[in-house]
Amino acid sequence: MSFDPALDELLFETVTIAPFSSVSATQVASYGTAVTYKAQAMPYVQKDVDAQGREFVTKFRVVIPERVAVDPRSKLTLPSGFTPQTPPIRVVRPVKGLGLDHTEILG
C-alpha cells in the first residue's frame, strides 16, 4: 500500500538524491542523475545504529512518501537551512504500514 495522499500536506519540502555510481581508482565517487523528491526534512537528534552496528547520533531525518531504494553512498542534498546541506547518509529504512509506506533517511 502506498503513502496516503491525505498526508501530502506534511511534505512541503524537497530533497535531491544523486545515486551512487562508482568509485575511481583515486577513490573519487561518481554519481548518476539526481532525482528530486517531495519530502519532509527535519532536524532530528537521537541515538541510532548503522548497518555495521556502530552507534551514532542522528542530526536529521528525511521522510519520502514512497518506498525508494537509496544506497547510503548516494549524495543527499537537503533543503536550505540545513548545515551541512549535503550530509552523509547513515541509515536508509523502508517503512511499511497501513497507508504509511515510506522511506526514512537518517544522518
Gaussian input, Z-matrix of N, CA and C with variables (Angstrom, degrees):
# hf/3-21g

backbone

0 1
 N
 C     1     B1
 C     2     B2     1     A1
 N     3     B3     2     A2     1     D1
 C     4     B4     3     A3     2     D2
 C     5     B5     4     A4     3     D3
 N     6     B6     5     A5     4     D4
 C     7     B7     6     A6     5     D5
 C     8     B8     7     A7     6     D6
 N     9     B9     8     A8     7     D7
 C    10    B10     9     A9     8     D8
 C    11    B11    10    A10     9     D9
 N    12    B12    11    A11    10    D10
 C    13    B13    12    A12    11    D11
 C    14    B14    13    A13    12    D12
 N    15    B15    14    A14    13    D13
 C    16    B16    15    A15    14    D14
 C    17    B17    16    A16    15    D15
 N    18    B18    17    A17    16    D16
 C    19    B19    18    A18    17    D17
 C    20    B20    19    A19    18    D18
 N    21    B21    20    A20    19    D19
 C    22    B22    21    A21    20    D20
 C    23    B23    22    A22    21    D21
 N    24    B24    23    A23    22    D22
 C    25    B25    24    A24    23    D23
 C    26    B26    25    A25    24    D24
 N    27    B27    26    A26    25    D25
 C    28    B28    27    A27    26    D26
 C    29    B29    28    A28    27    D27
 N    30    B30    29    A29    28    D28
 C    31    B31    30    A30    29    D29
 C    32    B32    31    A31    30    D30
 N    33    B33    32    A32    31    D31
 C    34    B34    33    A33    32    D32
 C    35    B35    34    A34    33    D33
 N    36    B36    35    A35    34    D34
 C    37    B37    36    A36    35    D35
 C    38    B38    37    A37    36    D36
 N    39    B39    38    A38    37    D37
 C    40    B40    39    A39    38    D38
 C    41    B41    40    A40    39    D39
 N    42    B42    41    A41    40    D40
 C    43    B43    42    A42    41    D41
 C    44    B44    43    A43    42    D42
 N    45    B45    44    A44    43    D43
 C    46    B46    45    A45    44    D44
 C    47    B47    46    A46    45    D45
 N    48    B48    47    A47    46    D46
 C    49    B49    48    A48    47    D47
 C    50    B50    49    A49    48    D48
 N    51    B51    50    A50    49    D49
 C    52    B52    51    A51    50    D50
 C    53    B53    52    A52    51    D51
 N    54    B54    53    A53    52    D52
 C    55    B55    54    A54    53    D53
 C    56    B56    55    A55    54    D54
 N    57    B57    56    A56    55    D55
 C    58    B58    57    A57    56    D56
 C    59    B59    58    A58    57    D57
 N    60    B60    59    A59    58    D58
 C    61    B61    60    A60    59    D59
 C    62    B62    61    A61    60    D60
 N    63    B63    62    A62    61    D61
 C    64    B64    63    A63    62    D62
 C    65    B65    64    A64    63    D63
 N    66    B66    65    A65    64    D64
 C    67    B67    66    A66    65    D65
 C    68    B68    67    A67    66    D66
 N    69    B69    68    A68    67    D67
 C    70    B70    69    A69    68    D68
 C    71    B71    70    A70    69    D69
 N    72    B72    71    A71    70    D70
 C    73    B73    72    A72    71    D71
 C    74    B74    73    A73    72    D72
 N    75    B75    74    A74    73    D73
 C    76    B76    75    A75    74    D74
 C    77    B77    76    A76    75    D75
 N    78    B78    77    A77    76    D76
 C    79    B79    78    A78    77    D77
 C    80    B80    79    A79    78    D78
 N    81    B81    80    A80    79    D79
 C    82    B82    81    A81    80    D80
 C    83    B83    82    A82    81    D81
 N    84    B84    83    A83    82    D82
 C    85    B85    84    A84    83    D83
 C    86    B86    85    A85    84    D84
 N    87    B87    86    A86    85    D85
 C    88    B88    87    A87    86    D86
 C    89    B89    88    A88    87    D87
 N    90    B90    89    A89    88    D88
 C    91    B91    90    A90    89    D89
 C    92    B92    91    A91    90    D90
 N    93    B93    92    A92    91    D91
 C    94    B94    93    A93    92    D92
 C    95    B95    94    A94    93    D93
 N    96    B96    95    A95    94    D94
 C    97    B97    96    A96    95    D95
 C    98    B98    97    A97    96    D96
 N    99    B99    98    A98    97    D97
 C   100   B100    99    A99    98    D98
 C   101   B101   100   A100    99    D99
 N   102   B102   101   A101   100   D100
 C   103   B103   102   A102   101   D101
 C   104   B104   103   A103   102   D102
 N   105   B105   104   A104   103   D103
 C   106   B106   105   A105   104   D104
 C   107   B107   106   A106   105   D105
 N   108   B108   107   A107   106   D106
 C   109   B109   108   A108   107   D107
 C   110   B110   109   A109   108   D108
 N   111   B111   110   A110   109   D109
 C   112   B112   111   A111   110   D110
 C   113   B113   112   A112   111   D111
 N   114   B114   113   A113   112   D112
 C   115   B115   114   A114   113   D113
 C   116   B116   115   A115   114   D114
 N   117   B117   116   A116   115   D115
 C   118   B118   117   A117   116   D116
 C   119   B119   118   A118   117   D117
 N   120   B120   119   A119   118   D118
 C   121   B121   120   A120   119   D119
 C   122   B122   121   A121   120   D120
 N   123   B123   122   A122   121   D121
 C   124   B124   123   A123   122   D122
 C   125   B125   124   A124   123   D123
 N   126   B126   125   A125   124   D124
 C   127   B127   126   A126   125   D125
 C   128   B128   127   A127   126   D126
 N   129   B129   128   A128   127   D127
 C   130   B130   129   A129   128   D128
 C   131   B131   130   A130   129   D129
 N   132   B132   131   A131   130   D130
 C   133   B133   132   A132   131   D131
 C   134   B134   133   A133   132   D132
 N   135   B135   134   A134   133   D133
 C   136   B136   135   A135   134   D134
 C   137   B137   136   A136   135   D135
 N   138   B138   137   A137   136   D136
 C   139   B139   138   A138   137   D137
 C   140   B140   139   A139   138   D138
 N   141   B141   140   A140   139   D139
 C   142   B142   141   A141   140   D140
 C   143   B143   142   A142   141   D141
 N   144   B144   143   A143   142   D142
 C   145   B145   144   A144   143   D143
 C   146   B146   145   A145   144   D144
 N   147   B147   146   A146   145   D145
 C   148   B148   147   A147   146   D146
 C   149   B149   148   A148   147   D147
 N   150   B150   149   A149   148   D148
 C   151   B151   150   A150   149   D149
 C   152   B152   151   A151   150   D150
 N   153   B153   152   A152   151   D151
 C   154   B154   153   A153   152   D152
 C   155   B155   154   A154   153   D153
 N   156   B156   155   A155   154   D154
 C   157   B157   156   A156   155   D155
 C   158   B158   157   A157   156   D156
 N   159   B159   158   A158   157   D157
 C   160   B160   159   A159   158   D158
 C   161   B161   160   A160   159   D159
 N   162   B162   161   A161   160   D160
 C   163   B163   162   A162   161   D161
 C   164   B164   163   A163   162   D162
 N   165   B165   164   A164   163   D163
 C   166   B166   165   A165   164   D164
 C   167   B167   166   A166   165   D165
 N   168   B168   167   A167   166   D166
 C   169   B169   168   A168   167   D167
 C   170   B170   169   A169   168   D168
 N   171   B171   170   A170   169   D169
 C   172   B172   171   A171   170   D170
 C   173   B173   172   A172   171   D171
 N   174   B174   173   A173   172   D172
 C   175   B175   174   A174   173   D173
 C   176   B176   175   A175   174   D174
 N   177   B177   176   A176   175   D175
 C   178   B178   177   A177   176   D176
 C   179   B179   178   A178   177   D177
 N   180   B180   179   A179   178   D178
 C   181   B181   180   A180   179   D179
 C   182   B182   181   A181   180   D180
 N   183   B183   182   A182   181   D181
 C   184   B184   183   A183   182   D182
 C   185   B185   184   A184   183   D183
 N   186   B186   185   A185   184   D184
 C   187   B187   186   A186   185   D185
 C   188   B188   187   A187   186   D186
 N   189   B189   188   A188   187   D187
 C   190   B190   189   A189   188   D188
 C   191   B191   190   A190   189   D189
 N   192   B192   191   A191   190   D190
 C   193   B193   192   A192   191   D191
 C   194   B194   193   A193   192   D192
 N   195   B195   194   A194   193   D193
 C   196   B196   195   A195   194   D194
 C   197   B197   196   A196   195   D195
 N   198   B198   197   A197   196   D196
 C   199   B199   198   A198   197   D197
 C   200   B200   199   A199   198   D198
 N   201   B201   200   A200   199   D199
 C   202   B202   201   A201   200   D200
 C   203   B203   202   A202   201   D201
 N   204   B204   203   A203   202   D202
 C   205   B205   204   A204   203   D203
 C   206   B206   205   A205   204   D204
 N   207   B207   206   A206   205   D205
 C   208   B208   207   A207   206   D206
 C   209   B209   208   A208   207   D207
 N   210   B210   209   A209   208   D208
 C   211   B211   210   A210   209   D209
 C   212   B212   211   A211   210   D210
 N   213   B213   212   A212   211   D211
 C   214   B214   213   A213   212   D212
 C   215   B215   214   A214   213   D213
 N   216   B216   215   A215   214   D214
 C   217   B217   216   A216   215   D215
 C   218   B218   217   A217   216   D216
 N   219   B219   218   A218   217   D217
 C   220   B220   219   A219   218   D218
 C   221   B221   220   A220   219   D219
 N   222   B222   221   A221   220   D220
 C   223   B223   222   A222   221   D221
 C   224   B224   223   A223   222   D222
 N   225   B225   224   A224   223   D223
 C   226   B226   225   A225   224   D224
 C   227   B227   226   A226   225   D225
 N   228   B228   227   A227   226   D226
 C   229   B229   228   A228   227   D227
 C   230   B230   229   A229   228   D228
 N   231   B231   230   A230   229   D229
 C   232   B232   231   A231   230   D230
 C   233   B233   232   A232   231   D231
 N   234   B234   233   A233   232   D232
 C   235   B235   234   A234   233   D233
 C   236   B236   235   A235   234   D234
 N   237   B237   236   A236   235   D235
 C   238   B238   237   A237   236   D236
 C   239   B239   238   A238   237   D237
 N   240   B240   239   A239   238   D238
 C   241   B241   240   A240   239   D239
 C   242   B242   241   A241   240   D240
 N   243   B243   242   A242   241   D241
 C   244   B244   243   A243   242   D242
 C   245   B245   244   A244   243   D243
 N   246   B246   245   A245   244   D244
 C   247   B247   246   A246   245   D245
 C   248   B248   247   A247   246   D246
 N   249   B249   248   A248   247   D247
 C   250   B250   249   A249   248   D248
 C   251   B251   250   A250   249   D249
 N   252   B252   251   A251   250   D250
 C   253   B253   252   A252   251   D251
 C   254   B254   253   A253   252   D252
 N   255   B255   254   A254   253   D253
 C   256   B256   255   A255   254   D254
 C   257   B257   256   A256   255   D255
 N   258   B258   257   A257   256   D256
 C   259   B259   258   A258   257   D257
 C   260   B260   259   A259   258   D258
 N   261   B261   260   A260   259   D259
 C   262   B262   261   A261   260   D260
 C   263   B263   262   A262   261   D261
 N   264   B264   263   A263   262   D262
 C   265   B265   264   A264   263   D263
 C   266   B266   265   A265   264   D264
 N   267   B267   266   A266   265   D265
 C   268   B268   267   A267   266   D266
 C   269   B269   268   A268   267   D267
 N   270   B270   269   A269   268   D268
 C   271   B271   270   A270   269   D269
 C   272   B272   271   A271   270   D270
 N   273   B273   272   A272   271   D271
 C   274   B274   273   A273   272   D272
 C   275   B275   274   A274   273   D273
 N   276   B276   275   A275   274   D274
 C   277   B277   276   A276   275   D275
 C   278   B278   277   A277   276   D276
 N   279   B279   278   A278   277   D277
 C   280   B280   279   A279   278   D278
 C   281   B281   280   A280   279   D279
 N   282   B282   281   A281   280   D280
 C   283   B283   282   A282   281   D281
 C   284   B284   283   A283   282   D282
 N   285   B285   284   A284   283   D283
 C   286   B286   285   A285   284   D284
 C   287   B287   286   A286   285   D285
 N   288   B288   287   A287   286   D286
 C   289   B289   288   A288   287   D287
 C   290   B290   289   A289   288   D288
 N   291   B291   290   A290   289   D289
 C   292   B292   291   A291   290   D290
 C   293   B293   292   A292   291   D291
 N   294   B294   293   A293   292   D292
 C   295   B295   294   A294   293   D293
 C   296   B296   295   A295   294   D294
 N   297   B297   296   A296   295   D295
 C   298   B298   297   A297   296   D296
 C   299   B299   298   A298   297   D297
 N   300   B300   299   A299   298   D298
 C   301   B301   300   A300   299   D299
 C   302   B302   301   A301   300   D300
 N   303   B303   302   A302   301   D301
 C   304   B304   303   A303   302   D302
 C   305   B305   304   A304   303   D303
 N   306   B306   305   A305   304   D304
 C   307   B307   306   A306   305   D305
 C   308   B308   307   A307   306   D306
 N   309   B309   308   A308   307   D307
 C   310   B310   309   A309   308   D308
 C   311   B311   310   A310   309   D309
 N   312   B312   311   A311   310   D310
 C   313   B313   312   A312   311   D311
 C   314   B314   313   A313   312   D312
 N   315   B315   314   A314   313   D313
 C   316   B316   315   A315   314   D314
 C   317   B317   316   A316   315   D315
 N   318   B318   317   A317   316   D316
 C   319   B319   318   A318   317   D317
 C   320   B320   319   A319   318   D318

   B1=1.4519
   B2=1.5210
   B3=1.2904
   B4=1.4587
   B5=1.5237
   B6=1.3118
   B7=1.4595
   B8=1.5258
   B9=1.3067
   B10=1.4600
   B11=1.5320
   B12=1.3539
   B13=1.4635
   B14=1.5350
   B15=1.3279
   B16=1.4618
   B17=1.5247
   B18=1.3228
   B19=1.4659
   B20=1.5248
   B21=1.3408
   B22=1.4684
   B23=1.5263
   B24=1.3174
   B25=1.4651
   B26=1.5238
   B27=1.3268
   B28=1.4726
   B29=1.5238
   B30=1.3194
   B31=1.4603
   B32=1.5239
   B33=1.3103
   B34=1.4605
   B35=1.5222
   B36=1.3129
   B37=1.4617
   B38=1.5211
   B39=1.3271
   B40=1.4542
   B41=1.5192
   B42=1.3178
   B43=1.4646
   B44=1.5206
   B45=1.3086
   B46=1.4590
   B47=1.5197
   B48=1.3295
   B49=1.4663
   B50=1.5193
   B51=1.3305
   B52=1.4645
   B53=1.5301
   B54=1.3292
   B55=1.4663
   B56=1.5244
   B57=1.3304
   B58=1.4629
   B59=1.5228
   B60=1.3318
   B61=1.4541
   B62=1.5212
   B63=1.3303
   B64=1.4692
   B65=1.5219
   B66=1.3430
   B67=1.4628
   B68=1.5141
   B69=1.3251
   B70=1.4645
   B71=1.5257
   B72=1.3062
   B73=1.4718
   B74=1.5233
   B75=1.3262
   B76=1.4754
   B77=1.5293
   B78=1.3485
   B79=1.4654
   B80=1.5263
   B81=1.3295
   B82=1.4629
   B83=1.5303
   B84=1.3360
   B85=1.4605
   B86=1.5251
   B87=1.3297
   B88=1.4632
   B89=1.5263
   B90=1.3280
   B91=1.4511
   B92=1.5170
   B93=1.3298
   B94=1.4550
   B95=1.5213
   B96=1.3066
   B97=1.4550
   B98=1.5254
   B99=1.3260
   B100=1.4644
   B101=1.5282
   B102=1.3280
   B103=1.4594
   B104=1.5234
   B105=1.3303
   B106=1.4649
   B107=1.5238
   B108=1.3321
   B109=1.4589
   B110=1.5231
   B111=1.3221
   B112=1.4498
   B113=1.5329
   B114=1.3231
   B115=1.4621
   B116=1.5166
   B117=1.3088
   B118=1.4651
   B119=1.5232
   B120=1.3222
   B121=1.4627
   B122=1.5190
   B123=1.3252
   B124=1.4571
   B125=1.5157
   B126=1.3308
   B127=1.4601
   B128=1.5239
   B129=1.3138
   B130=1.4565
   B131=1.5158
   B132=1.3029
   B133=1.4633
   B134=1.5188
   B135=1.3356
   B136=1.4560
   B137=1.5219
   B138=1.3105
   B139=1.4660
   B140=1.5170
   B141=1.3375
   B142=1.4534
   B143=1.5206
   B144=1.3168
   B145=1.4631
   B146=1.5207
   B147=1.3520
   B148=1.4619
   B149=1.5337
   B150=1.3277
   B151=1.4680
   B152=1.5268
   B153=1.3345
   B154=1.4603
   B155=1.5347
   B156=1.3263
   B157=1.4490
   B158=1.5177
   B159=1.3338
   B160=1.4702
   B161=1.5209
   B162=1.3281
   B163=1.4575
   B164=1.5245
   B165=1.3272
   B166=1.4626
   B167=1.5182
   B168=1.3218
   B169=1.4606
   B170=1.5224
   B171=1.3286
   B172=1.4602
   B173=1.5234
   B174=1.3207
   B175=1.4690
   B176=1.5295
   B177=1.3503
   B178=1.4651
   B179=1.5170
   B180=1.3245
   B181=1.4711
   B182=1.5229
   B183=1.3236
   B184=1.4622
   B185=1.5239
   B186=1.3233
   B187=1.4561
   B188=1.5260
   B189=1.3397
   B190=1.4677
   B191=1.5190
   B192=1.3354
   B193=1.4607
   B194=1.5305
   B195=1.2854
   B196=1.4549
   B197=1.5131
   B198=1.3083
   B199=1.4590
   B200=1.5224
   B201=1.3228
   B202=1.4557
   B203=1.5285
   B204=1.3219
   B205=1.4562
   B206=1.5278
   B207=1.3305
   B208=1.4606
   B209=1.5200
   B210=1.3153
   B211=1.4620
   B212=1.5309
   B213=1.3294
   B214=1.4693
   B215=1.5337
   B216=1.3331
   B217=1.4683
   B218=1.5233
   B219=1.3376
   B220=1.4602
   B221=1.5199
   B222=1.3216
   B223=1.4650
   B224=1.5307
   B225=1.3262
   B226=1.4563
   B227=1.5181
   B228=1.3258
   B229=1.4660
   B230=1.5201
   B231=1.3362
   B232=1.4606
   B233=1.5197
   B234=1.3427
   B235=1.4705
   B236=1.5308
   B237=1.3300
   B238=1.4626
   B239=1.5260
   B240=1.3166
   B241=1.4530
   B242=1.5175
   B243=1.3305
   B244=1.4620
   B245=1.5203
   B246=1.3239
   B247=1.4594
   B248=1.5157
   B249=1.3188
   B250=1.4663
   B251=1.5293
   B252=1.3044
   B253=1.4614
   B254=1.5310
   B255=1.3368
   B256=1.4743
   B257=1.5241
   B258=1.3297
   B259=1.4679
   B260=1.5292
   B261=1.3294
   B262=1.4650
   B263=1.5305
   B264=1.3101
   B265=1.4695
   B266=1.5161
   B267=1.3181
   B268=1.4691
   B269=1.5284
   B270=1.3427
   B271=1.4690
   B272=1.5258
   B273=1.3367
   B274=1.4661
   B275=1.5260
   B276=1.3303
   B277=1.4611
   B278=1.5234
   B279=1.3342
   B280=1.4624
   B281=1.5320
   B282=1.3140
   B283=1.4536
   B284=1.5201
   B285=1.3172
   B286=1.4592
   B287=1.5222
   B288=1.3189
   B289=1.4535
   B290=1.5064
   B291=1.2964
   B292=1.4467
   B293=1.5246
   B294=1.3246
   B295=1.4564
   B296=1.5177
   B297=1.3193
   B298=1.4610
   B299=1.5179
   B300=1.3315
   B301=1.4592
   B302=1.5159
   B303=1.3308
   B304=1.4613
   B305=1.5196
   B306=1.3136
   B307=1.4605
   B308=1.5148
   B309=1.3115
   B310=1.4612
   B311=1.5291
   B312=1.3214
   B313=1.4628
   B314=1.5284
   B315=1.3273
   B316=1.4619
   B317=1.5221
   B318=1.3021
   B319=1.4548
   B320=1.4932
   A1=108.31
   A2=116.65
   A3=120.56
   A4=111.40
   A5=114.49
   A6=122.89
   A7=108.89
   A8=117.53
   A9=122.78
   A10=110.42
   A11=119.08
   A12=121.68
   A13=113.37
   A14=117.91
   A15=120.62
   A16=111.15
   A17=117.62
   A18=121.75
   A19=112.64
   A20=117.80
   A21=121.91
   A22=113.37
   A23=117.88
   A24=119.77
   A25=112.31
   A26=117.25
   A27=120.78
   A28=111.87
   A29=117.30
   A30=122.57
   A31=109.33
   A32=116.75
   A33=121.33
   A34=113.49
   A35=118.07
   A36=121.44
   A37=109.46
   A38=116.01
   A39=120.36
   A40=109.25
   A41=114.70
   A42=121.97
   A43=106.87
   A44=116.19
   A45=121.34
   A46=108.39
   A47=115.58
   A48=120.76
   A49=108.12
   A50=115.62
   A51=121.73
   A52=105.84
   A53=118.16
   A54=120.18
   A55=112.93
   A56=114.91
   A57=121.26
   A58=108.58
   A59=116.62
   A60=121.50
   A61=111.34
   A62=115.84
   A63=119.44
   A64=109.94
   A65=114.23
   A66=121.65
   A67=107.19
   A68=116.47
   A69=120.63
   A70=110.00
   A71=115.56
   A72=121.23
   A73=111.71
   A74=116.44
   A75=120.88
   A76=111.53
   A77=116.31
   A78=123.11
   A79=114.29
   A80=117.53
   A81=122.05
   A82=107.46
   A83=116.05
   A84=120.71
   A85=110.43
   A86=115.32
   A87=119.55
   A88=107.55
   A89=114.74
   A90=120.92
   A91=110.64
   A92=115.32
   A93=121.42
   A94=110.57
   A95=115.40
   A96=121.93
   A97=110.32
   A98=116.05
   A99=121.44
   A100=111.10
   A101=114.94
   A102=122.29
   A103=108.01
   A104=116.40
   A105=121.00
   A106=109.02
   A107=115.40
   A108=121.87
   A109=110.38
   A110=115.77
   A111=121.66
   A112=105.43
   A113=117.41
   A114=119.17
   A115=111.76
   A116=113.78
   A117=121.54
   A118=105.53
   A119=116.46
   A120=121.83
   A121=107.54
   A122=115.44
   A123=118.08
   A124=110.97
   A125=117.02
   A126=119.29
   A127=107.03
   A128=116.70
   A129=120.17
   A130=107.31
   A131=117.75
   A132=121.17
   A133=108.55
   A134=114.74
   A135=120.53
   A136=108.48
   A137=117.17
   A138=120.53
   A139=108.24
   A140=115.68
   A141=121.44
   A142=108.63
   A143=116.93
   A144=122.69
   A145=108.16
   A146=117.06
   A147=119.88
   A148=110.65
   A149=117.07
   A150=122.57
   A151=113.08
   A152=117.12
   A153=121.05
   A154=112.44
   A155=117.22
   A156=121.30
   A157=114.46
   A158=116.99
   A159=120.62
   A160=109.82
   A161=115.46
   A162=120.28
   A163=109.54
   A164=116.49
   A165=121.64
   A166=108.68
   A167=116.17
   A168=121.64
   A169=107.99
   A170=116.66
   A171=120.31
   A172=110.05
   A173=115.52
   A174=122.09
   A175=111.27
   A176=116.21
   A177=120.59
   A178=110.01
   A179=114.30
   A180=122.17
   A181=107.11
   A182=116.14
   A183=122.14
   A184=107.44
   A185=116.19
   A186=122.11
   A187=107.72
   A188=115.69
   A189=122.51
   A190=106.66
   A191=119.01
   A192=121.84
   A193=115.98
   A194=117.43
   A195=121.70
   A196=106.84
   A197=116.52
   A198=119.35
   A199=107.40
   A200=115.09
   A201=122.50
   A202=108.33
   A203=116.95
   A204=120.59
   A205=107.91
   A206=116.68
   A207=121.88
   A208=108.42
   A209=116.28
   A210=121.79
   A211=107.21
   A212=118.66
   A213=120.27
   A214=113.84
   A215=117.56
   A216=120.34
   A217=112.00
   A218=116.99
   A219=121.11
   A220=110.84
   A221=115.40
   A222=121.58
   A223=108.80
   A224=115.95
   A225=123.13
   A226=109.70
   A227=116.74
   A228=121.39
   A229=107.75
   A230=115.62
   A231=122.05
   A232=110.48
   A233=117.63
   A234=120.62
   A235=110.95
   A236=116.58
   A237=119.83
   A238=109.20
   A239=115.38
   A240=121.00
   A241=112.83
   A242=117.23
   A243=120.91
   A244=109.11
   A245=116.16
   A246=120.71
   A247=108.27
   A248=118.65
   A249=128.11
   A250=110.19
   A251=115.12
   A252=119.74
   A253=112.28
   A254=116.99
   A255=121.06
   A256=109.51
   A257=117.05
   A258=120.98
   A259=111.22
   A260=116.53
   A261=118.79
   A262=110.49
   A263=115.78
   A264=121.96
   A265=107.09
   A266=117.55
   A267=121.21
   A268=112.13
   A269=116.63
   A270=120.59
   A271=109.24
   A272=115.73
   A273=121.92
   A274=105.81
   A275=115.97
   A276=120.37
   A277=110.53
   A278=117.04
   A279=118.12
   A280=106.58
   A281=117.48
   A282=121.36
   A283=108.14
   A284=115.77
   A285=121.02
   A286=108.54
   A287=115.10
   A288=119.82
   A289=109.35
   A290=116.86
   A291=121.78
   A292=110.78
   A293=116.93
   A294=122.25
   A295=113.81
   A296=117.63
   A297=120.59
   A298=112.95
   A299=119.36
   A300=120.67
   A301=109.35
   A302=116.40
   A303=120.25
   A304=109.80
   A305=115.53
   A306=121.87
   A307=108.22
   A308=115.76
   A309=121.70
   A310=107.84
   A311=116.19
   A312=121.84
   A313=107.59
   A314=115.82
   A315=121.55
   A316=109.90
   A317=116.09
   A318=119.74
   A319=111.57
   D1=142.81
   D2=-177.67
   D3=-90.93
   D4=175.92
   D5=-179.95
   D6=-65.25
   D7=133.23
   D8=-178.43
   D9=-63.96
   D10=121.71
   D11=-178.66
   D12=-59.22
   D13=-21.78
   D14=178.80
   D15=-65.56
   D16=-19.32
   D17=-179.13
   D18=-90.67
   D19=-0.07
   D20=-178.53
   D21=-57.55
   D22=-29.14
   D23=-178.34
   D24=-65.04
   D25=-16.98
   D26=177.00
   D27=-81.44
   D28=-12.35
   D29=-174.17
   D30=-105.99
   D31=76.32
   D32=-173.33
   D33=-103.83
   D34=7.84
   D35=179.34
   D36=-119.72
   D37=172.60
   D38=174.11
   D39=-129.93
   D40=148.40
   D41=173.10
   D42=-126.73
   D43=154.47
   D44=179.01
   D45=-119.13
   D46=133.82
   D47=178.24
   D48=-124.32
   D49=120.00
   D50=173.86
   D51=-99.18
   D52=113.74
   D53=-175.27
   D54=-66.14
   D55=138.20
   D56=177.42
   D57=-60.57
   D58=136.67
   D59=-179.04
   D60=-112.49
   D61=-58.21
   D62=-177.88
   D63=-165.16
   D64=175.80
   D65=175.55
   D66=-123.92
   D67=132.32
   D68=-179.69
   D69=-76.69
   D70=174.07
   D71=178.44
   D72=-61.95
   D73=-24.51
   D74=178.93
   D75=-94.53
   D76=15.99
   D77=177.00
   D78=65.43
   D79=31.82
   D80=175.71
   D81=-100.54
   D82=124.14
   D83=-178.43
   D84=-76.64
   D85=145.70
   D86=172.61
   D87=-122.81
   D88=153.77
   D89=-172.90
   D90=-129.24
   D91=155.09
   D92=176.45
   D93=-83.19
   D94=-168.40
   D95=-179.63
   D96=-67.30
   D97=128.96
   D98=-178.18
   D99=-69.98
   D100=144.71
   D101=178.03
   D102=-121.68
   D103=136.13
   D104=179.88
   D105=-100.58
   D106=134.60
   D107=-179.65
   D108=-122.19
   D109=142.35
   D110=169.40
   D111=-71.16
   D112=133.24
   D113=-173.15
   D114=-156.18
   D115=174.28
   D116=169.62
   D117=-118.81
   D118=119.62
   D119=178.95
   D120=-116.48
   D121=136.18
   D122=-178.05
   D123=-150.50
   D124=149.13
   D125=170.60
   D126=-61.71
   D127=142.60
   D128=-173.73
   D129=-154.56
   D130=113.08
   D131=-178.78
   D132=-112.98
   D133=114.92
   D134=-179.97
   D135=-162.54
   D136=148.38
   D137=174.02
   D138=-75.97
   D139=140.17
   D140=179.49
   D141=-147.93
   D142=176.72
   D143=-179.62
   D144=-126.98
   D145=131.98
   D146=179.69
   D147=-85.24
   D148=-177.51
   D149=-176.12
   D150=-62.74
   D151=-24.18
   D152=178.74
   D153=-89.85
   D154=2.78
   D155=178.47
   D156=84.72
   D157=9.38
   D158=179.43
   D159=-86.36
   D160=135.01
   D161=178.05
   D162=-80.76
   D163=141.40
   D164=177.48
   D165=-149.66
   D166=166.18
   D167=176.89
   D168=-104.80
   D169=122.98
   D170=179.61
   D171=-72.33
   D172=152.94
   D173=177.57
   D174=-116.38
   D175=-23.32
   D176=-179.37
   D177=-149.25
   D178=161.81
   D179=175.47
   D180=-138.42
   D181=132.63
   D182=177.64
   D183=-121.67
   D184=133.25
   D185=176.20
   D186=-116.17
   D187=120.64
   D188=176.49
   D189=-108.17
   D190=127.41
   D191=-171.10
   D192=-75.93
   D193=32.01
   D194=174.38
   D195=-153.83
   D196=161.85
   D197=178.93
   D198=-86.17
   D199=113.01
   D200=-175.19
   D201=-119.94
   D202=134.54
   D203=175.42
   D204=-81.31
   D205=113.63
   D206=-178.92
   D207=-123.49
   D208=123.03
   D209=174.72
   D210=-76.94
   D211=129.73
   D212=179.98
   D213=-58.27
   D214=-16.22
   D215=177.78
   D216=-84.90
   D217=-3.66
   D218=179.10
   D219=-65.60
   D220=164.26
   D221=-178.94
   D222=-100.25
   D223=115.00
   D224=-179.29
   D225=-101.79
   D226=129.90
   D227=175.02
   D228=-114.70
   D229=118.69
   D230=-179.58
   D231=-86.73
   D232=165.20
   D233=177.38
   D234=-62.84
   D235=161.81
   D236=178.37
   D237=-60.01
   D238=148.89
   D239=-177.73
   D240=105.12
   D241=-17.42
   D242=177.14
   D243=-92.35
   D244=139.94
   D245=176.87
   D246=-129.45
   D247=120.35
   D248=-4.30
   D249=-74.46
   D250=159.51
   D251=-178.60
   D252=-81.86
   D253=-20.93
   D254=175.83
   D255=-124.07
   D256=72.07
   D257=-177.93
   D258=-79.92
   D259=162.76
   D260=175.04
   D261=-71.06
   D262=148.75
   D263=175.70
   D264=-88.91
   D265=127.27
   D266=179.82
   D267=-100.25
   D268=-39.59
   D269=-176.70
   D270=-142.06
   D271=136.96
   D272=172.56
   D273=-122.39
   D274=123.42
   D275=-178.56
   D276=-125.45
   D277=120.01
   D278=169.04
   D279=-78.28
   D280=131.27
   D281=-177.28
   D282=-117.67
   D283=129.80
   D284=-177.67
   D285=-117.76
   D286=131.94
   D287=178.03
   D288=-164.50
   D289=163.66
   D290=-177.28
   D291=-60.80
   D292=101.09
   D293=-179.47
   D294=75.90
   D295=11.71
   D296=-176.46
   D297=-128.79
   D298=22.25
   D299=178.43
   D300=-59.01
   D301=126.27
   D302=-179.48
   D303=-160.34
   D304=174.84
   D305=176.10
   D306=-115.15
   D307=133.61
   D308=179.61
   D309=-113.89
   D310=129.18
   D311=178.77
   D312=-118.79
   D313=127.15
   D314=179.07
   D315=-117.13
   D316=148.32
   D317=177.19
   D318=-157.85

